[in-house]
Amino acid sequence: MSAAPFTVLIPARLASTRLPGKPLADIAGLPMVVRVARQAAQSAATQVVVAADDARIVQACAAHGVTALLTRTDHASGSDRLAQACDLLALPDEAIVVNVQGDEPLVAPALIDAVAALLRARPEASMGTAAHAIDSWQDFISPHVVKVVLDAQGLAHYFSRAPIPHARDQAEGQAWWQQAPLQRLAPLRHIGLYSYRAGFLRRFPQLAAAPTEQLEQLEQLRALWHGHAIAVHVTQQAPAAGVDTPQDLERVRALLGHG
């Protein structure tokens, strides 16, 4: 059975507090957003489109053969930008869209395919995403590592920056999930890759922001708050790190042979 067709959309915003001009940062001779698009093009996507907030991003993409759309500059979030992109592309409501972040030049094409396939396999889900087992106590307690707990059906139960699930009877600093009886509860790192049906993506910005979303600063909690299911693909391969800081950029440049 062939995979359902899907579109990859890559939101790209020129302003970044920690790394100004991030989408256009040079990585081994190519703007970062172009590298992301080329990586995504190795997936089974029928099209890969950058949704940009600045004409300079669109021009850089065009210079390297990447399709890009100019979206409004006042979008509150990436999902708002992608909702506009769905309209600009005239995608039907049932079309599957995968949101690949514009700062993930090492994203695995197979992971994009797996997240896209979730919505075909799980018709009850409005969204799909991915996760990977956490193996370090420091990652578990870090607020920069978002955790997700699944329910019995493999749907997201909750996302948090806090260390969840919390083992009440285990000593602090102990990687309790490495003990045999508890291994099936190993905490999961959320990977910020999402699939949606275009119709839901269009409606999502109209949903009221959730109190949990505002508290945790995690937009996906809005979907859970309003009763929408999120299917989760648990990958065995640790995801490549994205680019948030100048140090991240230098690390990726080194990996890809910059200079």
PEFEN-V263170 format. One record per helix or strand. SS is the DSSP state (2 for helix, 1 for strand). FROM is the first residue (numbers start at 1). LEN is the number of residues. If there is no record, write none. Layout:
ss: {SS | SS}
from: {FROM | FROM}
len: {LEN | LEN}
This chain:
ss: {1 | 2 | 1 | 1 | 2 | 1 | 2 | 1 | 2 | 1 | 2 | 1 | 2 | 1 | 1 | 2 | 2 | 1 | 2 | 2 | 2 | 1 | 2}
from: {6 | 22 | 26 | 30 | 32 | 47 | 55 | 67 | 78 | 96 | 109 | 125 | 137 | 147 | 155 | 176 | 180 | 188 | 198 | 211 | 220 | 229 | 246}
len: {7 | 3 | 2 | 2 | 9 | 6 | 9 | 4 | 11 | 4 | 13 | 9 | 5 | 4 | 6 | 3 | 6 | 10 | 7 | 6 | 6 | 6 | 10}
